[in-house]
Amino acid sequence: MSLVVLAVDDEPPALDELAYLLNADKRVAYVHRAGDATEALRVLRDTEVDAVFLDIRMPGLDGMELARILRRFARPPAIVFVTAYDDGAVDAFDLGVTDYVRKPVRAERLGESLRRVAGLQVTPPPVVKREDEPSIPVELAGTTRLLPRSSVRWVEAQGDYARLHTLDTSHLVRVSLATLAERWADAGFVRIHRSYLVQLRLVRELRLTQSGYVVTIDGTELPVSRRHTRELKDKLIRAVKNDWTR
C-alpha cells in the first residue's frame, strides 16, 4: 500500500531528516512538508493524507492543539507524534494517536509507525467512544508500547514520574500521580496515600497495623494515609452495597 503522509516540524534540519526517512520507506508514495501547524492546515485543506507525522513543541499552535483539530475532521488522518520529549505522552494517547516516536528518529522505529499506519488503511479502526479503555505509552527496550489501563494494578509516585505496577512487571512513565488520580478516577482508581494510587476493585480489606492502615495488592502491602482512610472506607462500603443490589 502506498501512503501519502505529511511531516510537520518547525526546525528545518529535523523536518529534512524526518522527510528523508519517510521517503526512504517503500510504503510511502509522497511526503508533504510543513514548518508549522498553520502551514500544515493549509496542506490538509487541499490534500488528503493518510498520516501526519507531527512534532509537539512548536511556536504558535503546537502539535497537541493541531492533533485535537485533526481529530475533528470527518476523515481524520492517523497521527504520529515525533518529539524529543516524553512529557506529552499521556495527553497524546488520550487523543487516540497511532504512535509516539522519540527523537532522534531511527529508520526502523519510524518503519514500525508506518506499519501501524498501513494496517489502519487495510482494516479501518472502530469508532472510538469516550468510554472505550485508553492505553498509556511505556518504553520497553527503546520502543514505545501501549499498555492497557486495565492491566495496571497500582501506581507509585516517584518524583515527577509514576511507576505503573502490573501483575508481573512495572513501568516508569513521566506523569504525576495527581494527574493519573484525576484522569483515572472514573475507571476505579483511588488515592490511598500521597505516593500511591490503587484499583479499588482489587482491595479486599483495609487492615490496621501498628504503623497504621494498609491494603494488600498482589502480595504487596501499601500504606493508607490518615487523610485518605475515611474516603477509602466509604468507597469500599459503597462498592459492597452496589454488589449486593445487582
C-alpha positions in Angstrom: 0.0 0.0 0.0 1.3 3.5 -0.9 0.8 6.1 1.8 0.6 9.9 1.4 1.9 11.5 4.6 2.6 15.0 6.0 5.7 15.8 8.0 5.4 18.8 10.4 8.3 20.3 12.3 9.3 23.9 12.9 13.1 23.0 12.9 14.3 22.7 9.3 17.0 20.1 10.0 14.6 17.9 11.9 12.0 18.3 9.1 14.5 17.4 6.5 15.6 14.3 8.4 12.0 13.2 9.0 11.0 13.7 5.4 14.1 11.8 4.2 13.4 8.8 6.4 9.7 8.8 5.4 10.7 9.0 1.7 13.1 6.1 2.1 10.4 3.7 3.2 8.8 1.8 0.3 5.3 2.1 1.8 5.4 5.9 1.4 4.3 7.3 -2.0 4.7 11.0 -1.2 5.7 13.2 1.7 4.2 16.7 2.1 6.1 19.1 4.4 5.1 21.9 6.7 7.1 24.1 9.0 4.3 24.8 11.5 0.7 24.0 12.3 -0.8 26.8 10.2 1.1 25.6 7.1 0.0 22.0 7.9 -3.6 23.0 7.9 -3.2 24.7 4.5 -1.8 21.5 3.1 -4.6 19.4 4.7 -7.2 21.8 3.3 -6.1 21.0 -0.2 -4.8 17.4 0.1 -6.0 14.2 1.7 -3.2 12.4 3.6 -3.1 9.1 5.3 -1.0 10.2 8.3 0.6 13.2 9.9 4.0 12.9 11.5 3.9 15.7 13.9 6.3 17.5 16.3 4.7 18.6 19.6 6.6 21.6 20.7 6.2 24.3 18.0 5.6 28.1 18.3 2.0 29.3 17.9 -0.4 26.4 17.5 1.5 23.4 19.0 1.3 19.8 17.9 -1.1 18.8 20.6 -3.5 21.6 19.6 -3.2 20.6 16.0 -3.9 17.0 16.8 -7.1 18.0 18.6 -8.2 19.8 15.4 -7.4 16.9 13.2 -9.4 14.5 15.4 -12.5 16.6 14.5 -12.0 16.0 10.7 -14.7 13.9 9.0 -11.9 11.6 7.9 -9.1 12.2 10.3 -5.6 11.1 9.3 -3.6 8.8 11.5 -1.4 10.9 13.9 2.1 10.0 14.9 3.9 12.3 17.3 7.7 12.7 16.7 9.2 14.5 19.6 12.3 14.8 21.7 10.2 14.9 24.9 8.1 12.3 26.7 6.1 14.6 29.0 3.2 14.8 26.4 2.8 11.0 26.0 -0.2 10.6 28.2 -2.1 13.5 26.6 -1.1 12.2 23.2 -2.6 8.8 23.7 -5.7 10.3 25.3 -6.2 11.8 21.8 -6.0 8.3 20.3 -2.8 8.8 18.3 -1.4 5.9 16.4 2.2 6.1 17.7 4.6 8.3 19.7 8.2 8.3 18.4 11.1 9.8 20.3 13.9 11.8 18.6 16.4 11.2 17.4 14.4 9.2 15.0 15.7 5.8 13.9 14.6 4.4 10.5 13.5 1.1 12.0 11.4 2.8 14.6 9.8 5.0 12.0 9.2 1.9 9.9 7.2 0.4 12.8 5.0 3.5 12.9 4.4 3.3 9.1 3.5 -0.4 9.6 0.8 0.6 12.1 -0.5 3.4 9.8 -0.6 1.0 6.8 -2.5 -1.5 9.0 -5.2 1.1 9.7 -5.7 1.6 5.9 -6.2 -2.1 5.4 -8.5 -2.6 8.4 -10.2 0.7 9.4 -10.2 1.1 13.2 -13.5 1.1 15.0 -15.1 4.4 16.1 -13.5 5.3 19.4 -16.1 6.1 22.0 -15.4 8.1 25.1 -16.0 5.1 27.4 -13.5 2.9 25.5 -10.5 1.9 27.5 -7.4 4.1 26.9 -3.8 2.9 26.9 -0.7 4.5 28.2 2.6 4.6 26.4 5.6 2.9 28.1 9.2 2.4 27.0 10.4 -1.1 26.5 14.0 -1.6 25.1 13.8 1.8 23.4 10.4 1.1 21.8 7.2 2.8 22.9 4.4 0.2 23.6 0.8 0.7 24.6 -0.1 -0.6 28.0 -3.9 -1.1 28.5 -5.0 0.7 31.6 -6.9 -2.4 32.8 -3.5 -4.2 33.3 -2.4 -1.6 35.9 -3.0 -2.8 39.4 -1.5 0.1 41.4 0.7 3.2 40.9 3.6 4.5 42.9 4.8 8.2 42.8 8.5 8.6 42.0 9.1 12.4 41.9 7.7 13.8 38.7 7.2 10.3 37.4 4.8 7.4 38.2 5.6 3.7 38.3 2.8 1.6 36.9 2.6 -1.8 38.5 1.0 -4.7 36.6 0.7 -8.3 37.7 4.2 -9.2 36.6 6.2 -6.1 35.9 6.3 -2.3 36.3 6.8 0.7 34.0 8.1 4.2 34.7 6.2 7.0 32.9 6.6 10.7 33.0 3.3 11.8 34.5 2.4 12.9 38.0 0.4 10.7 40.4 -2.1 13.6 40.8 -2.7 13.7 37.1 -3.4 10.0 36.9 -5.6 10.1 40.0 -7.8 12.8 38.3 -7.9 11.1 34.9 -8.4 7.5 36.2 -11.0 8.2 38.9 -13.8 7.1 36.7 -12.0 3.8 36.0 -12.0 2.9 39.7 -8.6 4.1 40.7 -8.4 5.8 44.2 -5.8 7.7 46.0 -4.8 6.0 49.3 -1.6 7.9 50.1 0.3 10.8 48.6 2.5 8.2 47.0 0.0 5.5 46.0 -3.0 5.0 43.7 -4.8 1.7 43.6 -7.5 0.0 41.6 -10.4 -0.2 44.1 -11.8 -3.5 42.9 -8.5 -5.2 43.9 -8.8 -4.0 47.5 -10.2 -6.9 49.6 -9.6 -5.5 53.1 -8.4 -2.4 54.9 -6.2 -3.7 57.7 -5.0 -1.8 60.8 -1.4 -2.4 61.8 0.9 -0.9 64.4 2.1 1.7 61.9 -1.4 2.5 60.5 -3.8 1.2 57.9 -2.6 -0.8 54.9 -4.1 -2.6 51.9 -2.5 -5.5 50.1 -2.4 -5.7 46.3 -0.8 -8.7 44.7 1.1 -9.5 47.9 2.5 -6.0 48.4 1.4 -4.0 51.4 0.7 -0.4 50.6 0.2 2.2 53.4 -3.0 4.2 53.6 -2.6 7.7 54.9 -4.8 9.1 57.7 -6.4 11.7 55.4 -7.4 9.0 52.9 -8.6 6.3 55.3 -12.2 7.6 55.7 -12.6 8.2 52.0 -11.3 4.6 51.2 -13.6 3.1 53.8 -16.6 4.9 52.3 -15.7 3.8 48.8 -15.3 0.2 49.9 -18.7 0.2 51.6 -20.4 1.7 48.6 -18.8 -0.9 46.3 -20.1 -3.7 48.5 -23.6 -2.2 48.6 -23.5 -1.9 44.8 -22.6 -5.6 44.5 -25.5 -6.6 46.8 -28.0 -4.6 44.8 -27.0 -6.0 41.4 
